[in-house]
């Protein structure tokens, strides 16, 4: 029997946050913080923020033997790792992986996960219950 992997929800939430970061007010707070670190240009600061968040996602969910490795096709994993190794980050770099994880979560295992304390904790962490 397949069991639900909470890392799928964590990954999905992190990627959606990254994709929305460009549009949210949150970027302005991070931008100010980055500019205070000595980055002179707004574009450079935005790219630095994107790189930091994307690196965290790659290291936590994508690379082989990462702490919360998600189950995605090797071709998609390799595409992301290659972009990461080249330092080529963009807000849509995880889109294919996000869609794969979304499809996995759509199975009946996600329905079982909804009633668990882990699910409630994740929803609370992302502010759903506030």
N, C-alpha and C positions, 0 to 999 in steps of 0.2 A: 504494500500500500504506500502511495506517495504521501508525504507529509508536507505541510506548508513550511516554507522557509522565510522567516521574518526578514532576512536580509533583502528579499525581493521588495518588500514594502519600503525598507530604509533606502534602498537604491532608488526606487521610483520617486520617492519624495525628494531626495537630494537632487536628482536630475531635473525634476520639474522646477524646483527652487532655482537651480542654475539657469535653466531656460528662461525663467521669469525675471531673474535678477536684473537683466538689462532694462526691464520696463518698470521695475518697482522703485519706490522711494528708498528702499534699503540700500541700493547701489550708491546713493548720494552719501550716506553715512560711511560706507566702506571706502568710497572715493576720497572723502575728506581725511580719513585715517591714513590711506595710502599716500596722499599728497603730503601729509605731515612727515612721512618717512623719507621725504626728499625727492620724490618723483615729481618732475616739473610739469610734464604734460598730462592733460586729462586722459588722452588716448592711451598713453603708457600706463597710467594708473589703472584704467579699466582693464587693460590686457593683463596686468599683473594680478588683479583680483580674480579674473577668469582663470588664469594659469594656476593660482593657488588652490582654488576650489576644485578645478578639474583634476589636478594632481592628487588631491585628497580622495576624490571619487575613484580614480584609477587605482590608487594604492589600497583602498579599502574594499573595493568590489570587483575590479576587473582583472588584475594580474593574477597569474597562477599562484595558488596557495596564499592568496590574500585573506585577511581575517574573516571577511564576510563575502567570499567569492560567490558571484551569482552564476546561474546556469544559463549561458548563452552560447550560440554556435561559435566554433573556433574562428570562423572567418570574420565575424563581427568583433570578437575579442582581439584578434590580430590587427584589425583595422584601427581600433582604438589605441592599442599599445604602440603601433607604428606611429600614429599621429603624436602620441605622448612622447615617444622617444625622439621625434623630430622637433618637439616643442611647438607643434601646430595645434593650437587650441581654438575652438569656437563654441558658441553657445549650443550648437546642434550636434556636437560630436558624439553624444550618447543616444541620439534619437532612435537608431535601430535597436540598440540594446534595451532601451526603455520600452519599445513596442514589444520586444520578445518577452520581457518581464511582465508587462501588462497582460499579454496572452496567457502566461503561466498563472498569473494571479486570478485570471478569469475562470480557472477550473474550480471544481468543487472544494479543493483544499483551502481556497481563500475563504469560502463560506464558513468552514470550520474554524479558521483563524480569527474571524471577526468576534467570536465570543470569548476570546482568551484575554488574560491580563496583559500579555505582550502587545496585542492590538490596541487596547486602551492606553497603554503607555506611549505607543507611537503617536496615536491621535492627540494625546495630551501634549506631547513634545512639539508637534507641528501647529498647535493652537486650535485644533478643531473643537475641543471642549471648553474653550475660554469664552 
